[in-house]
Amino acid sequence: MTLDQTRDPLLDSKVLRFRVGADCTNVVRYSDLNGFREISVAATCVIGLQWGDEAKGKLVDLLAPRHDIVVRYQGGANAGHTVVSGKEVYKLHHIPSGILSSSIMNVIAPGVVIEPNMLIKEIEGLEARGVQPRKNLMISERAHVVMPWHFVEDRATNRAVIAGESIGTTNRGIGPCYRDKVGRTHAVRITDLYSDDLRTKIKEIVDAKRILLSPLAEPAELETLDADKIYDQCIAWSKSLGSLAADTTNYLLDELDAGKKLLMEGAQGSLLDIDHGTFPFVTSSNASGVGVSGGSGVPARWIDNVIGVAKAYSTRVGGGPFPTELNDATGQKIRDIGREYGTTTGRPRRCGWFDAVAVRYTARLSGIHYLSLMMMDVLSHFDELYVCVAYELHGERITRFPCRAEDLKHCKPVYEKLPGWNQDVSGVRKLEDFPLNARKYIDRISELISVPVGVLSVGPDREQTIFLI
Ligand code: IMP
């Protein structure tokens, strides 16, 4: 087999080629009349298939050395990515998970909303531990800034209840910042931090926000919105972040033309996608695979390898329907063993069995080539395991993920029982070494979501990862 460095074989050949599969080594296999060929992958994406927290950071960290650039393209400081390197544990919120390798460039693209205080704290935290993020980090001038009024608005609207339940946001100002991005009039982008009319802009927005927010926010919260102080804060941010701000859109397009390899790091999970998730109990960005191009500026034709990441069970933080949730000792057992507490907010995560209806939906939506199944070790000590294979909604059995949160709330999971393996698998390093029942569990999940399993994870360390392709 030869490695054909052309990026798009369909463009340079009249011979029809069939895609056979992509793997973790940045190669897509095609077959044509001349036999099998391999071509170099331009952009690989790592996408969460559940409600976030699928351990995407670990996978990105492992794949990063095979790439030149890691790109965060949506979400903001609501995300919490944990990367474990040796005995060191790094918790990242904005900064892409490739930051620990000095030879890799890390890009925060236009689709991310940046909270500068938090970003600066993250940078300083890394510097205090000997990492030098200022050398290999770029932030888009087009990215929007989470401003102090967005926190006030997030807290105020989070107190409101939709259909008897609060969204339970992370209170990081994410929704209000995206709302202003779409509304345009009151938006602040990174590039605005350097503009001559920044003081006027801030004053105008603060005046408007104090009026708009007065029916919702507490007077003490409104008092914090002081235009002069916010302006001074913006100047401090621009001084700290100035050297990192760049036109990342053109940078990425240039690097792709030059043959560089990109790793696109999704935040949150596909079920939290603003358009395709469990609306309104979602985040405010396209957290599924459909968001990669829009958020990064990388055209879809370059994206040729999509890895879906799911835990071997399910978790959710915040409000919203969760059919396989376990409000019992089993749920608590998963929470305890899996240390299921939010990286960003510390909130206990809701835990439940693997939901194959939901993951089949998101695997198709995100167009994944293969699955990375995480946290297999957490299920080590169970006599039996359950996988949701269908829902029962108003007496009818359905296998299609419903579009209304209200319907999902009424869906009762139809479970298939599988035998547990009752054996610690955290030391397993080869597929053959998994207990038979664990192999059966993996195979059944793959079958139910119609996607091959390409990666298995049995613990937080880099070595606790088994690559199958
Ligand atoms: P927001 O993104 O802060 O607006 O929160 C909206 C919903 O998304 C809430 O239910 C959050 O708990 C959830 N959420 C946001 N970011 C994450 C994440 O990184 N992991 C898991 N859930 C998240």
Residues whose N, C-alpha, C, O or C-beta is under 5 A from the ligand:
A	BS01	IMP	W51 G52 D53 N78 A79 G80 I167 G168 T169 T170 N171 R172 I174 G175 Q268 L272 V282 T283 S284 V317 G318 G319
